[in-house]
Amino acid sequence: MSASSDQAGRTAAEWVTFAVSSLVLVVVAALVVVQLRSEETDAAPEAHRVGVVRVVDGQHFVEVAVTNTGDQTAANVQVNASLVIDGETTEGDQSVDFLAGHETEDLVFVFDDPPSDGELTVSVTGYAVP
């Protein structure tokens, strides 16, 4: 090979490859900057009843949706359902292993007594920050 062939200009394919690679690099850098500048909110799991109570073989199935309204992930989300009828309280506890930001997980609590006969409350009682 001669020295003049080593100094020849780039081919069209090399220029296209260089342009595409540069564009990808700029996009990745822009995404990193956007991620660094965005402010994420802390995890904020909430629980609420959804749907109607189903009765199967005398048991009452209550559907509960647990939603993390924050951006951060919540781990080991503890959910409590408490049914008070004539002063007697029946409670149930469940947990959700991980709940990503803005994710919803559905749970079902089962009671022997109909929730319409008393006061049913559902709440998140705690969670861990991973």
Backbone atoms as SQL, in Angstrom:
CREATE TABLE atoms (id INTEGER PRIMARY KEY, chain TEXT, resi INTEGER, resn TEXT, atom TEXT, x REAL, y REAL, z REAL);
INSERT INTO atoms VALUES
  (1, 'A', 1, 'MET', 'N', 0.835, -1.177, 0.000),
  (2, 'A', 1, 'MET', 'CA', 0.000, 0.000, 0.000),
  (3, 'A', 1, 'MET', 'C', 0.875, 1.234, 0.000),
  (4, 'A', 2, 'SER', 'N', 0.427, 2.190, -0.664),
  (5, 'A', 2, 'SER', 'CA', 1.192, 3.438, -0.703),
  (6, 'A', 2, 'SER', 'C', 0.659, 4.392, 0.345),
  (7, 'A', 3, 'ALA', 'N', 1.456, 5.388, 0.647),
  (8, 'A', 3, 'ALA', 'CA', 1.066, 6.375, 1.652),
  (9, 'A', 3, 'ALA', 'C', -0.132, 7.180, 1.211),
  (10, 'A', 4, 'SER', 'N', -0.303, 7.358, -0.071),
  (11, 'A', 4, 'SER', 'CA', -1.428, 8.153, -0.560),
  (12, 'A', 4, 'SER', 'C', -2.748, 7.423, -0.382),
  (13, 'A', 5, 'SER', 'N', -2.759, 6.080, -0.455),
  (14, 'A', 5, 'SER', 'CA', -4.016, 5.358, -0.266),
  (15, 'A', 5, 'SER', 'C', -4.436, 5.361, 1.202),
  (16, 'A', 6, 'ASP', 'N', -3.483, 5.462, 2.151),
  (17, 'A', 6, 'ASP', 'CA', -3.819, 5.553, 3.570),
  (18, 'A', 6, 'ASP', 'C', -4.465, 6.889, 3.902),
  (19, 'A', 7, 'GLN', 'N', -4.173, 7.933, 3.152),
  (20, 'A', 7, 'GLN', 'CA', -4.696, 9.261, 3.433),
  (21, 'A', 7, 'GLN', 'C', -5.934, 9.589, 2.609),
  (22, 'A', 8, 'ALA', 'N', -6.450, 8.620, 1.890),
  (23, 'A', 8, 'ALA', 'CA', -7.629, 8.861, 1.060),
  (24, 'A', 8, 'ALA', 'C', -8.822, 9.181, 1.957),
  (25, 'A', 9, 'GLY', 'N', -9.823, 9.869, 1.413),
  (26, 'A', 9, 'GLY', 'CA', -11.010, 10.259, 2.172),
  (27, 'A', 9, 'GLY', 'C', -11.819, 9.053, 2.606),
  (28, 'A', 10, 'ARG', 'N', -12.721, 9.298, 3.500),
  (29, 'A', 10, 'ARG', 'CA', -13.603, 8.247, 4.004),
  (30, 'A', 10, 'ARG', 'C', -14.640, 7.888, 2.945),
  (31, 'A', 11, 'THR', 'N', -15.089, 6.641, 3.010),
  (32, 'A', 11, 'THR', 'CA', -16.129, 6.210, 2.086),
  (33, 'A', 11, 'THR', 'C', -17.478, 6.679, 2.614),
  (34, 'A', 12, 'ALA', 'N', -18.481, 6.603, 1.785),
  (35, 'A', 12, 'ALA', 'CA', -19.838, 7.014, 2.187),
  (36, 'A', 12, 'ALA', 'C', -20.337, 6.145, 3.341),
  (37, 'A', 13, 'ALA', 'N', -20.049, 4.861, 3.304),
  (38, 'A', 13, 'ALA', 'CA', -20.486, 3.955, 4.371),
  (39, 'A', 13, 'ALA', 'C', -19.849, 4.337, 5.706),
  (40, 'A', 14, 'GLU', 'N', -18.581, 4.743, 5.675),
  (41, 'A', 14, 'GLU', 'CA', -17.922, 5.155, 6.912),
  (42, 'A', 14, 'GLU', 'C', -18.541, 6.429, 7.466),
  (43, 'A', 15, 'TRP', 'N', -18.873, 7.385, 6.597),
  (44, 'A', 15, 'TRP', 'CA', -19.507, 8.623, 7.049),
  (45, 'A', 15, 'TRP', 'C', -20.891, 8.351, 7.629),
  (46, 'A', 16, 'VAL', 'N', -21.646, 7.461, 7.014),
  (47, 'A', 16, 'VAL', 'CA', -22.980, 7.128, 7.522),
  (48, 'A', 16, 'VAL', 'C', -22.861, 6.451, 8.891),
  (49, 'A', 17, 'THR', 'N', -21.920, 5.527, 9.000),
  (50, 'A', 17, 'THR', 'CA', -21.699, 4.844, 10.278),
  (51, 'A', 17, 'THR', 'C', -21.284, 5.834, 11.353),
  (52, 'A', 18, 'PHE', 'N', -20.395, 6.753, 11.017),
  (53, 'A', 18, 'PHE', 'CA', -19.955, 7.780, 11.960),
  (54, 'A', 18, 'PHE', 'C', -21.126, 8.663, 12.392),
  (55, 'A', 19, 'ALA', 'N', -21.962, 9.055, 11.449),
  (56, 'A', 19, 'ALA', 'CA', -23.108, 9.924, 11.762),
  (57, 'A', 19, 'ALA', 'C', -24.106, 9.215, 12.670),
  (58, 'A', 20, 'VAL', 'N', -24.412, 7.961, 12.362),
  (59, 'A', 20, 'VAL', 'CA', -25.373, 7.207, 13.177),
  (60, 'A', 20, 'VAL', 'C', -24.804, 6.985, 14.579),
  (61, 'A', 21, 'SER', 'N', -23.533, 6.641, 14.674),
  (62, 'A', 21, 'SER', 'CA', -22.900, 6.430, 15.977),
  (63, 'A', 21, 'SER', 'C', -22.898, 7.718, 16.796),
  (64, 'A', 22, 'SER', 'N', -22.611, 8.830, 16.159),
  (65, 'A', 22, 'SER', 'CA', -22.624, 10.118, 16.855),
  (66, 'A', 22, 'SER', 'C', -24.016, 10.458, 17.346),
  (67, 'A', 23, 'LEU', 'N', -25.027, 10.199, 16.523),
  (68, 'A', 23, 'LEU', 'CA', -26.409, 10.465, 16.906),
  (69, 'A', 23, 'LEU', 'C', -26.813, 9.615, 18.110),
  (70, 'A', 24, 'VAL', 'N', -26.452, 8.347, 18.107),
  (71, 'A', 24, 'VAL', 'CA', -26.776, 7.458, 19.229),
  (72, 'A', 24, 'VAL', 'C', -26.098, 7.967, 20.499),
  (73, 'A', 25, 'LEU', 'N', -24.852, 8.375, 20.391),
  (74, 'A', 25, 'LEU', 'CA', -24.120, 8.896, 21.544),
  (75, 'A', 25, 'LEU', 'C', -24.772, 10.159, 22.103),
  (76, 'A', 26, 'VAL', 'N', -25.212, 11.060, 21.236),
  (77, 'A', 26, 'VAL', 'CA', -25.877, 12.290, 21.670),
  (78, 'A', 26, 'VAL', 'C', -27.202, 11.967, 22.364),
  (79, 'A', 27, 'VAL', 'N', -27.973, 11.025, 21.823),
  (80, 'A', 27, 'VAL', 'CA', -29.257, 10.645, 22.423),
  (81, 'A', 27, 'VAL', 'C', -29.035, 10.035, 23.807),
  (82, 'A', 28, 'VAL', 'N', -28.059, 9.151, 23.934),
  (83, 'A', 28, 'VAL', 'CA', -27.780, 8.537, 25.236),
  (84, 'A', 28, 'VAL', 'C', -27.346, 9.603, 26.238),
  (85, 'A', 29, 'ALA', 'N', -26.489, 10.503, 25.845),
  (86, 'A', 29, 'ALA', 'CA', -26.045, 11.580, 26.737),
  (87, 'A', 29, 'ALA', 'C', -27.225, 12.454, 27.161),
  (88, 'A', 30, 'ALA', 'N', -28.125, 12.764, 26.231),
  (89, 'A', 30, 'ALA', 'CA', -29.301, 13.579, 26.554),
  (90, 'A', 30, 'ALA', 'C', -30.208, 12.855, 27.554),
  (91, 'A', 31, 'LEU', 'N', -30.394, 11.558, 27.381),
  (92, 'A', 31, 'LEU', 'CA', -31.227, 10.792, 28.313),
  (93, 'A', 31, 'LEU', 'C', -30.608, 10.757, 29.703),
  (94, 'A', 32, 'VAL', 'N', -29.299, 10.637, 29.786),
  (95, 'A', 32, 'VAL', 'CA', -28.627, 10.660, 31.085),
  (96, 'A', 32, 'VAL', 'C', -28.833, 12.014, 31.762),
  (97, 'A', 33, 'VAL', 'N', -28.704, 13.081, 31.028),
  (98, 'A', 33, 'VAL', 'CA', -28.892, 14.422, 31.590),
  (99, 'A', 33, 'VAL', 'C', -30.329, 14.594, 32.072),
  (100, 'A', 34, 'VAL', 'N', -31.307, 14.134, 31.298),
  (101, 'A', 34, 'VAL', 'CA', -32.716, 14.243, 31.701),
  (102, 'A', 34, 'VAL', 'C', -32.955, 13.452, 32.978),
  (103, 'A', 35, 'GLN', 'N', -32.398, 12.239, 33.077),
  (104, 'A', 35, 'GLN', 'CA', -32.571, 11.426, 34.280),
  (105, 'A', 35, 'GLN', 'C', -31.949, 12.103, 35.500),
  (106, 'A', 36, 'LEU', 'N', -30.787, 12.700, 35.321),
  (107, 'A', 36, 'LEU', 'CA', -30.115, 13.358, 36.443),
  (108, 'A', 36, 'LEU', 'C', -30.851, 14.600, 36.909),
  (109, 'A', 37, 'ARG', 'N', -31.494, 15.298, 35.998),
  (110, 'A', 37, 'ARG', 'CA', -32.176, 16.548, 36.348),
  (111, 'A', 37, 'ARG', 'C', -33.590, 16.332, 36.873),
  (112, 'A', 38, 'SER', 'N', -34.194, 15.167, 36.576),
  (113, 'A', 38, 'SER', 'CA', -35.572, 14.940, 37.021),
  (114, 'A', 38, 'SER', 'C', -35.585, 14.607, 38.511),
  (115, 'A', 39, 'GLU', 'N', -36.583, 15.099, 39.187),
  (116, 'A', 39, 'GLU', 'CA', -36.741, 14.841, 40.609),
  (117, 'A', 39, 'GLU', 'C', -37.779, 13.742, 40.784),
  (118, 'A', 40, 'GLU', 'N', -37.367, 12.675, 41.447),
  (119, 'A', 40, 'GLU', 'CA', -38.285, 11.573, 41.685),
  (120, 'A', 40, 'GLU', 'C', -38.890, 11.724, 43.079),
  (121, 'A', 41, 'THR', 'N', -40.164, 11.408, 43.174),
  (122, 'A', 41, 'THR', 'CA', -40.838, 11.475, 44.466),
  (123, 'A', 41, 'THR', 'C', -40.670, 10.155, 45.202),
  (124, 'A', 42, 'ASP', 'N', -40.735, 10.209, 46.510),
  (125, 'A', 42, 'ASP', 'CA', -40.615, 9.011, 47.334),
  (126, 'A', 42, 'ASP', 'C', -41.786, 8.070, 47.068),
  (127, 'A', 43, 'ALA', 'N', -41.590, 6.808, 47.418),
  (128, 'A', 43, 'ALA', 'CA', -42.666, 5.832, 47.300),
  (129, 'A', 43, 'ALA', 'C', -43.843, 6.269, 48.174),
  (130, 'A', 44, 'ALA', 'N', -45.056, 6.040, 47.673),
  (131, 'A', 44, 'ALA', 'CA', -46.256, 6.418, 48.419),
  (132, 'A', 44, 'ALA', 'C', -47.378, 5.425, 48.125),
  (133, 'A', 45, 'PRO', 'N', -47.289, 4.214, 48.691),
  (134, 'A', 45, 'PRO', 'CA', -48.336, 3.225, 48.426),
  (135, 'A', 45, 'PRO', 'C', -49.645, 3.560, 49.140),
  (136, 'A', 46, 'GLU', 'N', -50.749, 3.343, 48.424),
  (137, 'A', 46, 'GLU', 'CA', -52.090, 3.567, 48.961),
  (138, 'A', 46, 'GLU', 'C', -52.951, 2.362, 48.625),
  (139, 'A', 47, 'ALA', 'N', -53.925, 2.065, 49.484),
  (140, 'A', 47, 'ALA', 'CA', -54.828, 0.938, 49.262),
  (141, 'A', 47, 'ALA', 'C', -56.268, 1.436, 49.247),
  (142, 'A', 48, 'HIS', 'N', -57.065, 0.867, 48.337),
  (143, 'A', 48, 'HIS', 'CA', -58.488, 1.199, 48.315),
  (144, 'A', 48, 'HIS', 'C', -59.278, 0.035, 47.721),
  (145, 'A', 49, 'ARG', 'N', -60.549, -0.046, 48.141),
  (146, 'A', 49, 'ARG', 'CA', -61.432, -1.110, 47.638),
  (147, 'A', 49, 'ARG', 'C', -61.786, -0.855, 46.186),
  (148, 'A', 50, 'VAL', 'N', -61.915, -1.932, 45.440),
  (149, 'A', 50, 'VAL', 'CA', -62.366, -1.842, 44.055),
  (150, 'A', 50, 'VAL', 'C', -63.392, -2.941, 43.807),
  (151, 'A', 51, 'GLY', 'N', -64.272, -2.692, 42.882),
  (152, 'A', 51, 'GLY', 'CA', -65.252, -3.716, 42.521),
  (153, 'A', 51, 'GLY', 'C', -66.282, -3.955, 43.601),
  (154, 'A', 52, 'VAL', 'N', -67.053, -4.995, 43.400),
  (155, 'A', 52, 'VAL', 'CA', -68.104, -5.372, 44.342),
  (156, 'A', 52, 'VAL', 'C', -67.650, -6.591, 45.137),
  (157, 'A', 53, 'VAL', 'N', -68.252, -6.766, 46.299),
  (158, 'A', 53, 'VAL', 'CA', -67.937, -7.922, 47.132),
  (159, 'A', 53, 'VAL', 'C', -68.584, -9.153, 46.506),
  (160, 'A', 54, 'ARG', 'N', -67.772, -10.193, 46.292),
  (161, 'A', 54, 'ARG', 'CA', -68.281, -11.457, 45.755),
  (162, 'A', 54, 'ARG', 'C', -68.508, -12.424, 46.914),
  (163, 'A', 55, 'VAL', 'N', -69.581, -13.186, 46.835),
  (164, 'A', 55, 'VAL', 'CA', -69.875, -14.179, 47.862),
  (165, 'A', 55, 'VAL', 'C', -69.743, -15.559, 47.227),
  (166, 'A', 56, 'VAL', 'N', -68.868, -16.377, 47.817),
  (167, 'A', 56, 'VAL', 'CA', -68.650, -17.746, 47.340),
  (168, 'A', 56, 'VAL', 'C', -68.659, -18.657, 48.559),
  (169, 'A', 57, 'ASP', 'N', -69.593, -19.592, 48.585),
  (170, 'A', 57, 'ASP', 'CA', -69.718, -20.553, 49.689),
  (171, 'A', 57, 'ASP', 'C', -69.768, -19.869, 51.054),
  (172, 'A', 58, 'GLY', 'N', -70.493, -18.760, 51.132),
  (173, 'A', 58, 'GLY', 'CA', -70.676, -18.061, 52.400),
  (174, 'A', 58, 'GLY', 'C', -69.532, -17.148, 52.805),
  (175, 'A', 59, 'GLN', 'N', -68.484, -17.094, 51.990),
  (176, 'A', 59, 'GLN', 'CA', -67.379, -16.200, 52.298),
  (177, 'A', 59, 'GLN', 'C', -67.446, -14.987, 51.383),
  (178, 'A', 60, 'HIS', 'N', -66.989, -13.849, 51.898),
  (179, 'A', 60, 'HIS', 'CA', -67.096, -12.577, 51.183),
  (180, 'A', 60, 'HIS', 'C', -65.713, -12.135, 50.717),
  (181, 'A', 61, 'PHE', 'N', -65.543, -12.031, 49.420),
  (182, 'A', 61, 'PHE', 'CA', -64.270, -11.682, 48.800),
  (183, 'A', 61, 'PHE', 'C', -64.264, -10.192, 48.465),
  (184, 'A', 62, 'VAL', 'N', -63.305, -9.475, 49.057),
  (185, 'A', 62, 'VAL', 'CA', -63.191, -8.032, 48.890),
  (186, 'A', 62, 'VAL', 'C', -61.919, -7.748, 48.094),
  (187, 'A', 63, 'GLU', 'N', -62.078, -7.114, 46.925),
  (188, 'A', 63, 'GLU', 'CA', -60.922, -6.783, 46.091),
  (189, 'A', 63, 'GLU', 'C', -60.359, -5.434, 46.524),
  (190, 'A', 64, 'VAL', 'N', -59.022, -5.383, 46.620),
  (191, 'A', 64, 'VAL', 'CA', -58.319, -4.183, 47.041),
  (192, 'A', 64, 'VAL', 'C', -57.198, -3.910, 46.042),
  (193, 'A', 65, 'ALA', 'N', -57.089, -2.662, 45.620),
  (194, 'A', 65, 'ALA', 'CA', -55.992, -2.252, 44.736),
  (195, 'A', 65, 'ALA', 'C', -54.975, -1.482, 45.568),
  (196, 'A', 66, 'VAL', 'N', -53.713, -1.854, 45.429),
  (197, 'A', 66, 'VAL', 'CA', -52.622, -1.157, 46.109),
  (198, 'A', 66, 'VAL', 'C', -51.817, -0.456, 45.027),
  (199, 'A', 67, 'THR', 'N', -51.755, 0.866, 45.093),
  (200, 'A', 67, 'THR', 'CA', -51.079, 1.670, 44.078),
  (201, 'A', 67, 'THR', 'C', -49.964, 2.479, 44.707),
  (202, 'A', 68, 'ASN', 'N', -48.805, 2.459, 44.072),
  (203, 'A', 68, 'ASN', 'CA', -47.690, 3.297, 44.507),
  (204, 'A', 68, 'ASN', 'C', -47.769, 4.590, 43.702),
  (205, 'A', 69, 'THR', 'N', -48.196, 5.668, 44.327),
  (206, 'A', 69, 'THR', 'CA', -48.356, 6.942, 43.621),
  (207, 'A', 69, 'THR', 'C', -47.048, 7.715, 43.508),
  (208, 'A', 70, 'GLY', 'N', -45.990, 7.201, 44.119),
  (209, 'A', 70, 'GLY', 'CA', -44.684, 7.848, 44.016),
  (210, 'A', 70, 'GLY', 'C', -43.876, 7.277, 42.859),
  (211, 'A', 71, 'ASP', 'N', -42.660, 7.803, 42.690),
  (212, 'A', 71, 'ASP', 'CA', -41.774, 7.343, 41.619),
  (213, 'A', 71, 'ASP', 'C', -40.846, 6.219, 42.071),
  (214, 'A', 72, 'GLN', 'N', -40.469, 6.216, 43.345),
  (215, 'A', 72, 'GLN', 'CA', -39.537, 5.208, 43.856),
  (216, 'A', 72, 'GLN', 'C', -40.259, 3.895, 44.142),
  (217, 'A', 73, 'THR', 'N', -39.511, 2.808, 44.156),
  (218, 'A', 73, 'THR', 'CA', -40.067, 1.487, 44.441),
  (219, 'A', 73, 'THR', 'C', -40.283, 1.312, 45.935),
  (220, 'A', 74, 'ALA', 'N', -41.378, 0.653, 46.301),
  (221, 'A', 74, 'ALA', 'CA', -41.654, 0.289, 47.690),
  (222, 'A', 74, 'ALA', 'C', -41.534, -1.226, 47.795),
  (223, 'A', 75, 'ALA', 'N', -40.913, -1.697, 48.862),
  (224, 'A', 75, 'ALA', 'CA', -40.743, -3.137, 49.070),
  (225, 'A', 75, 'ALA', 'C', -41.518, -3.565, 50.310),
  (226, 'A', 76, 'ASN', 'N', -41.939, -4.823, 50.322),
  (227, 'A', 76, 'ASN', 'CA', -42.651, -5.395, 51.471),
  (228, 'A', 76, 'ASN', 'C', -43.789, -4.497, 51.947),
  (229, 'A', 77, 'VAL', 'N', -44.646, -4.095, 51.030),
  (230, 'A', 77, 'VAL', 'CA', -45.779, -3.226, 51.357),
  (231, 'A', 77, 'VAL', 'C', -46.793, -4.033, 52.161),
  (232, 'A', 78, 'GLN', 'N', -47.073, -3.601, 53.381),
  (233, 'A', 78, 'GLN', 'CA', -48.020, -4.278, 54.267),
  (234, 'A', 78, 'GLN', 'C', -49.393, -3.630, 54.127),
  (235, 'A', 79, 'VAL', 'N', -50.403, -4.452, 53.840),
  (236, 'A', 79, 'VAL', 'CA', -51.765, -3.954, 53.656),
  (237, 'A', 79, 'VAL', 'C', -52.669, -4.633, 54.685),
  (238, 'A', 80, 'ASN', 'N', -53.500, -3.834, 55.349),
  (239, 'A', 80, 'ASN', 'CA', -54.401, -4.337, 56.378),
  (240, 'A', 80, 'ASN', 'C', -55.837, -4.041, 55.978),
  (241, 'A', 81, 'ALA', 'N', -56.709, -5.028, 56.164),
  (242, 'A', 81, 'ALA', 'CA', -58.152, -4.832, 55.993),
  (243, 'A', 81, 'ALA', 'C', -58.796, -5.141, 57.342),
  (244, 'A', 82, 'SER', 'N', -59.632, -4.227, 57.812),
  (245, 'A', 82, 'SER', 'CA', -60.244, -4.360, 59.122),
  (246, 'A', 82, 'SER', 'C', -61.756, -4.204, 58.994),
  (247, 'A', 83, 'LEU', 'N', -62.484, -5.206, 59.437),
  (248, 'A', 83, 'LEU', 'CA', -63.944, -5.187, 59.394),
  (249, 'A', 83, 'LEU', 'C', -64.477, -5.171, 60.825),
  (250, 'A', 84, 'VAL', 'N', -65.216, -4.095, 61.166),
  (251, 'A', 84, 'VAL', 'CA', -65.791, -3.953, 62.501),
  (252, 'A', 84, 'VAL', 'C', -67.300, -4.119, 62.385),
  (253, 'A', 85, 'ILE', 'N', -67.815, -5.150, 63.081),
  (254, 'A', 85, 'ILE', 'CA', -69.265, -5.409, 63.127),
  (255, 'A', 85, 'ILE', 'C', -69.664, -5.564, 64.591),
  (256, 'A', 86, 'ASP', 'N', -70.576, -4.719, 65.052),
  (257, 'A', 86, 'ASP', 'CA', -71.074, -4.750, 66.438),
  (258, 'A', 86, 'ASP', 'C', -69.929, -4.764, 67.450),
  (259, 'A', 87, 'GLY', 'N', -68.923, -3.955, 67.225),
  (260, 'A', 87, 'GLY', 'CA', -67.819, -3.847, 68.167),
  (261, 'A', 87, 'GLY', 'C', -66.746, -4.919, 68.033),
  (262, 'A', 88, 'GLU', 'N', -66.991, -5.947, 67.228),
  (263, 'A', 88, 'GLU', 'CA', -65.987, -6.999, 67.025),
  (264, 'A', 88, 'GLU', 'C', -65.216, -6.723, 65.750),
  (265, 'A', 89, 'THR', 'N', -63.906, -6.864, 65.858),
  (266, 'A', 89, 'THR', 'CA', -63.031, -6.553, 64.727),
  (267, 'A', 89, 'THR', 'C', -62.425, -7.829, 64.162),
  (268, 'A', 90, 'THR', 'N', -62.514, -7.951, 62.839),
  (269, 'A', 90, 'THR', 'CA', -61.844, -9.022, 62.107),
  (270, 'A', 90, 'THR', 'C', -60.837, -8.366, 61.184),
  (271, 'A', 91, 'GLU', 'N', -59.584, -8.828, 61.270),
  (272, 'A', 91, 'GLU', 'CA', -58.543, -8.216, 60.462),
  (273, 'A', 91, 'GLU', 'C', -57.868, -9.236, 59.567),
  (274, 'A', 92, 'GLY', 'N', -57.353, -8.728, 58.469),
  (275, 'A', 92, 'GLY', 'CA', -56.540, -9.530, 57.563),
  (276, 'A', 92, 'GLY', 'C', -55.355, -8.705, 57.112),
  (277, 'A', 93, 'ASP', 'N', -54.209, -9.356, 56.977),
  (278, 'A', 93, 'ASP', 'CA', -52.999, -8.680, 56.520),
  (279, 'A', 93, 'ASP', 'C', -52.430, -9.415, 55.324),
  (280, 'A', 94, 'GLN', 'N', -51.926, -8.645, 54.377),
  (281, 'A', 94, 'GLN', 'CA', -51.228, -9.196, 53.224),
  (282, 'A', 94, 'GLN', 'C', -50.053, -8.287, 52.906),
  (283, 'A', 95, 'SER', 'N', -49.123, -8.807, 52.127),
  (284, 'A', 95, 'SER', 'CA', -47.989, -7.971, 51.736),
  (285, 'A', 95, 'SER', 'C', -47.722, -8.126, 50.248),
  (286, 'A', 96, 'VAL', 'N', -47.163, -7.070, 49.686),
  (287, 'A', 96, 'VAL', 'CA', -46.746, -7.048, 48.286),
  (288, 'A', 96, 'VAL', 'C', -45.232, -6.926, 48.317),
  (289, 'A', 97, 'ASP', 'N', -44.528, -7.861, 47.673),
  (290, 'A', 97, 'ASP', 'CA', -43.063, -7.880, 47.727),
  (291, 'A', 97, 'ASP', 'C', -42.447, -6.592, 47.205),
  (292, 'A', 98, 'PHE', 'N', -42.767, -6.222, 45.969),
  (293, 'A', 98, 'PHE', 'CA', -42.235, -5.006, 45.363),
  (294, 'A', 98, 'PHE', 'C', -43.343, -4.286, 44.617),
  (295, 'A', 99, 'LEU', 'N', -43.355, -2.979, 44.727),
  (296, 'A', 99, 'LEU', 'CA', -44.333, -2.159, 44.029),
  (297, 'A', 99, 'LEU', 'C', -43.579, -0.983, 43.417),
  (298, 'A', 100, 'ALA', 'N', -43.355, -1.068, 42.108),
  (299, 'A', 100, 'ALA', 'CA', -42.608, -0.019, 41.409),
  (300, 'A', 100, 'ALA', 'C', -43.420, 1.273, 41.398),
  (301, 'A', 101, 'GLY', 'N', -42.760, 2.356, 41.047),
  (302, 'A', 101, 'GLY', 'CA', -43.445, 3.637, 40.963),
  (303, 'A', 101, 'GLY', 'C', -44.614, 3.585, 40.002),
  (304, 'A', 102, 'HIS', 'N', -45.752, 4.058, 40.430),
  (305, 'A', 102, 'HIS', 'CA', -46.992, 4.138, 39.642),
  (306, 'A', 102, 'HIS', 'C', -47.515, 2.763, 39.227),
  (307, 'A', 103, 'GLU', 'N', -47.131, 1.735, 39.940),
  (308, 'A', 103, 'GLU', 'CA', -47.625, 0.381, 39.669),
  (309, 'A', 103, 'GLU', 'C', -48.786, 0.071, 40.604),
  (310, 'A', 104, 'THR', 'N', -49.709, -0.778, 40.134),
  (311, 'A', 104, 'THR', 'CA', -50.844, -1.209, 40.948),
  (312, 'A', 104, 'THR', 'C', -50.854, -2.724, 41.049),
  (313, 'A', 105, 'GLU', 'N', -51.099, -3.206, 42.248),
  (314, 'A', 105, 'GLU', 'CA', -51.198, -4.648, 42.507),
  (315, 'A', 105, 'GLU', 'C', -52.569, -4.907, 43.113),
  (316, 'A', 106, 'ASP', 'N', -53.242, -5.964, 42.673),
  (317, 'A', 106, 'ASP', 'CA', -54.564, -6.303, 43.185),
  (318, 'A', 106, 'ASP', 'C', -54.455, -7.402, 44.234),
  (319, 'A', 107, 'LEU', 'N', -55.183, -7.231, 45.330),
  (320, 'A', 107, 'LEU', 'CA', -55.253, -8.215, 46.406),
  (321, 'A', 107, 'LEU', 'C', -56.713, -8.557, 46.659),
  (322, 'A', 108, 'VAL', 'N', -56.950, -9.695, 47.297),
  (323, 'A', 108, 'VAL', 'CA', -58.305, -10.075, 47.691),
  (324, 'A', 108, 'VAL', 'C', -58.269, -10.501, 49.156),
  (325, 'A', 109, 'PHE', 'N', -59.136, -9.881, 49.961),
  (326, 'A', 109, 'PHE', 'CA', -59.302, -10.251, 51.355),
  (327, 'A', 109, 'PHE', 'C', -60.599, -11.049, 51.472),
  (328, 'A', 110, 'VAL', 'N', -60.599, -12.049, 52.346),
  (329, 'A', 110, 'VAL', 'CA', -61.768, -12.924, 52.504),
  (330, 'A', 110, 'VAL', 'C', -62.271, -12.806, 53.944),
  (331, 'A', 111, 'PHE', 'N', -63.573, -12.523, 54.075),
  (332, 'A', 111, 'PHE', 'CA', -64.209, -12.392, 55.388),
  (333, 'A', 111, 'PHE', 'C', -65.385, -13.354, 55.473),
  (334, 'A', 112, 'ASP', 'N', -65.633, -13.844, 56.697),
  (335, 'A', 112, 'ASP', 'CA', -66.791, -14.707, 56.917),
  (336, 'A', 112, 'ASP', 'C', -68.081, -13.899, 56.944),
  (337, 'A', 113, 'ASP', 'N', -68.014, -12.676, 57.475),
  (338, 'A', 113, 'ASP', 'CA', -69.193, -11.820, 57.585),
  (339, 'A', 113, 'ASP', 'C', -69.254, -10.842, 56.420),
  (340, 'A', 114, 'PRO', 'N', -70.453, -10.437, 56.037),
  (341, 'A', 114, 'PRO', 'CA', -70.573, -9.470, 54.944),
  (342, 'A', 114, 'PRO', 'C', -70.083, -8.086, 55.359),
  (343, 'A', 115, 'PRO', 'N', -69.198, -7.482, 54.559),
  (344, 'A', 115, 'PRO', 'CA', -68.694, -6.146, 54.882),
  (345, 'A', 115, 'PRO', 'C', -69.797, -5.093, 54.965),
  (346, 'A', 116, 'SER', 'N', -70.915, -5.324, 54.316),
  (347, 'A', 116, 'SER', 'CA', -72.009, -4.357, 54.355),
  (348, 'A', 116, 'SER', 'C', -72.667, -4.295, 55.730),
  (349, 'A', 117, 'ASP', 'N', -72.415, -5.296, 56.596),
  (350, 'A', 117, 'ASP', 'CA', -72.984, -5.307, 57.950),
  (351, 'A', 117, 'ASP', 'C', -72.174, -4.477, 58.940),
  (352, 'A', 118, 'GLY', 'N', -71.044, -3.944, 58.510),
  (353, 'A', 118, 'GLY', 'CA', -70.199, -3.184, 59.426),
  (354, 'A', 118, 'GLY', 'C', -69.392, -2.147, 58.673),
  (355, 'A', 119, 'GLU', 'N', -68.241, -1.800, 59.254),
  (356, 'A', 119, 'GLU', 'CA', -67.361, -0.807, 58.645),
  (357, 'A', 119, 'GLU', 'C', -66.055, -1.487, 58.245),
  (358, 'A', 120, 'LEU', 'N', -65.765, -1.459, 56.945),
  (359, 'A', 120, 'LEU', 'CA', -64.542, -2.060, 56.411),
  (360, 'A', 120, 'LEU', 'C', -63.574, -0.958, 56.030),
  (361, 'A', 121, 'THR', 'N', -62.353, -1.048, 56.560),
  (362, 'A', 121, 'THR', 'CA', -61.311, -0.103, 56.180),
  (363, 'A', 121, 'THR', 'C', -60.108, -0.894, 55.668),
  (364, 'A', 122, 'VAL', 'N', -59.476, -0.352, 54.634),
  (365, 'A', 122, 'VAL', 'CA', -58.239, -0.936, 54.116),
  (366, 'A', 122, 'VAL', 'C', -57.179, 0.153, 54.126),
  (367, 'A', 123, 'SER', 'N', -55.966, -0.243, 54.490),
  (368, 'A', 123, 'SER', 'CA', -54.896, 0.753, 54.559),
  (369, 'A', 123, 'SER', 'C', -53.543, 0.079, 54.418),
  (370, 'A', 124, 'VAL', 'N', -52.581, 0.890, 54.017),
  (371, 'A', 124, 'VAL', 'CA', -51.186, 0.465, 53.990),
  (372, 'A', 124, 'VAL', 'C', -50.625, 0.769, 55.372),
  (373, 'A', 125, 'THR', 'N', -50.054, -0.237, 56.025),
  (374, 'A', 125, 'THR', 'CA', -49.546, -0.043, 57.376),
  (375, 'A', 125, 'THR', 'C', -48.035, 0.141, 57.416),
  (376, 'A', 126, 'GLY', 'N', -47.356, -0.099, 56.298),
  (377, 'A', 126, 'GLY', 'CA', -45.925, 0.117, 56.279),
  (378, 'A', 126, 'GLY', 'C', -45.304, -0.441, 55.005),
  (379, 'A', 127, 'TYR', 'N', -44.067, -0.015, 54.747),
  (380, 'A', 127, 'TYR', 'CA', -43.307, -0.524, 53.601),
  (381, 'A', 127, 'TYR', 'C', -41.833, -0.238, 53.823),
  (382, 'A', 128, 'ALA', 'N', -40.999, -0.938, 53.073),
  (383, 'A', 128, 'ALA', 'CA', -39.555, -0.744, 53.171),
  (384, 'A', 128, 'ALA', 'C', -39.062, 0.009, 51.940),
  (385, 'A', 129, 'VAL', 'N', -37.996, 0.762, 52.136),
  (386, 'A', 129, 'VAL', 'CA', -37.369, 1.464, 51.032),
  (387, 'A', 129, 'VAL', 'C', -36.176, 0.614, 50.585),
  (388, 'A', 130, 'PRO', 'N', -36.238, 0.056, 49.375),
  (389, 'A', 130, 'PRO', 'CA', -35.142, -0.826, 48.946),
  (390, 'A', 130, 'PRO', 'C', -33.875, -0.054, 48.628);
